[in-house]
Amino acid sequence: MTQILSQYYANADYNNNLGEVARKRRKTILTDSLNKYGDMKITDWEVCHIRKLRDENASTQVSANDVIRFALDNDIISYNPMRDVPLLKWSSEGFRE
């Protein structure tokens, strides 16, 4: 996971399409998840792992979705483990930088 996160943080989409505050928050949440669950290979992620991450990070709306999408787009994985995990419904007042 460490290697894929390094590649994700270096990609243009992450650096050009997210504001500085959003990048810092996302990096903090993903790093915390990495520290909590260890350096599991992204190719070993299953629905149960994604569901657990989704539920634990529900209040932040930051999930593994962008990392999974990045891995799929860059041929790091060929199966989307998030396909069978429904999104949580939530409401927000919005987030501004």
Number of C-alpha atoms within 10 A of each C-alpha: 16 14 10 16 18 10 15 19 15 11 12 10 12 18 13 10 10 13 12 12 11 16 16 12 13 21 16 12 17 20 16 12 17 15 10 9 11 12 12 11 11 18 15 9 15 15 14 13 13 20 19 11 17 22 13 12 16 15 12 12 16 17 20 19 14 14 19 23 15 20 21 14 11 11 10 14 16 11 14 16 20 20 10 12 13 9 13 11 7 8 8 8 5 5 6 7 6
